Amino acid sequence: MVRAKKVAATSPVESGVLSREPLVFRDPEGLRPHGLHLELYGAPETNTAFDAIVAGMAREGYDVAQPLLITTDDRILSGVTRWTAARRLGLAKVPCEIFRARSADQAELEYEEVLVARNTYRVKTQRMLAREQRKLLELEKLLARGRQSAKASDGGPARSTDRVAAQFAKDGEAAESGRTVERRIKVLEGLEAAERAGDTRKARQLGTLLEGRSLVKALAVIAGQGGATAAKAKAKVDSPPTHNERVQRGYSSLFDAVTTSRDLGELEQVEGILVRLAEDVRAMRQRLGGSRKGQQTSLDTKKKSG
């Protein structure tokens, strides 16, 4: 079922054009996500809004005001989470807009540029944001021929990093600086280098600093500086001021591990960690229960009442 709503047939896109045809309705099984989507955002089921999207779609049908954006060969540039929800619910048709690249020679690059531009609204980790910004900078260089001079003379930012930063500015808020974009990407690359080298301690430290937006401290760690800045950063990582921060940082690391899994084996590795973590939680609950007689945890109470 598709819920009807008044919606413009087309909308402007940063590059290329949308088809001037009415919305098309396609079988979800005949569509597929663009490969870059998984690389940047992970599996659609890990989107924090996925369950709510499924529930809303089951209750009211597919909202025509939010069509998928697809290429002429049926790859999804925007709306992969909605597409996944529609498949789970067994919908026969979903509304789509077709994006047509301006240049056949650079069509794939335009697809990637629009994919990122149309997903800036997502709730994402800082690592996801860094991947997006790095990809846009790569595309800036590859698409520069015939386009950079126009962008630099339209009254907007001339530096590529400033232009990328401007694309992520929220309504009513000033864009972050191009320097911040550069720093975030350098931290991402340092984190990835640590992971490739098997330096899990450094990778965890950089990941925590990245999610906490402590980019200068992270760069000091990458540079191997032993001064006060790096020492303070290490102290903050090893001794977070509150238990809640530990929980939030741990969740962020696990969430990132899930969304960056490249195959089922890596995903199962995360599942194994979660199983061991659950066992550790049970053991700690027994220890805490033994030292605080007469008290029950909320989970113990739920088990007995169930």
Stockholm file with secondary structure:
# STOCKHOLM 1.0

chainA/1-306         MVRAKKVAATSPVESGVLSREPLVFRDPEGLRPHGLHLELYGAPETNTAFDAIVAGMAREGYDVAQPLLITTDDRILSGVTRWTAARRLGLAKVPCEIFRARSADQAELEYEEVLVARNTYRVKTQRMLAREQRKLLELEKLLARGRQSAKASDGGPARSTDRVAAQFAKDGEAAESGRTVERRIKVLEGLEAAERAGDTRKARQLGTLLEGRSLVKALAVIAGQGGATAAKAKAKVDSPPTHNERVQRGYSSLFDAVTTSRDLGELEQVEGILVRLAEDVRAMRQRLGGSRKGQQTSLDTKKKSG
#=GR chainA/1-306 SS CEECCCCCSCCCCSSSEECSSCCEEECGGGCEECHHHHHHHCCGGGSTTHHHHHHHHHHHCEETTSCEEECTTSEEEECHHHHHHHHHHTCSCEEEEEEECSCSTTHHHHHHHHHHHTTTTSCCCHHHHHHHHHHHHHHHHHTCTTTHHHHHTTTSCSSHHHHHHHHTCCTTSCCCCHHHHHHHHHHHHHHHHHHHTTCHHHHHHHHHHHHTTCHHHHHHHHHTCCSHHHHHHHHHHHSCSCHHHHHHHHHHHHHHHHHTCCSHHHHHHHHHHHHHHHHHHHHHHHHHHHHSTTCCCHHHHHHHHC
#=GC SS_cons         CEECCCCCSCCCCSSSEECSSCCEEECGGGCEECHHHHHHHCCGGGSTTHHHHHHHHHHHCEETTSCEEECTTSEEEECHHHHHHHHHHTCSCEEEEEEECSCSTTHHHHHHHHHHHTTTTSCCCHHHHHHHHHHHHHHHHHTCTTTHHHHHTTTSCSSHHHHHHHHTCCTTSCCCCHHHHHHHHHHHHHHHHHHHTTCHHHHHHHHHHHHTTCHHHHHHHHHTCCSHHHHHHHHHHHSCSCHHHHHHHHHHHHHHHHHTCCSHHHHHHHHHHHHHHHHHHHHHHHHHHHHSTTCCCHHHHHHHHC
//
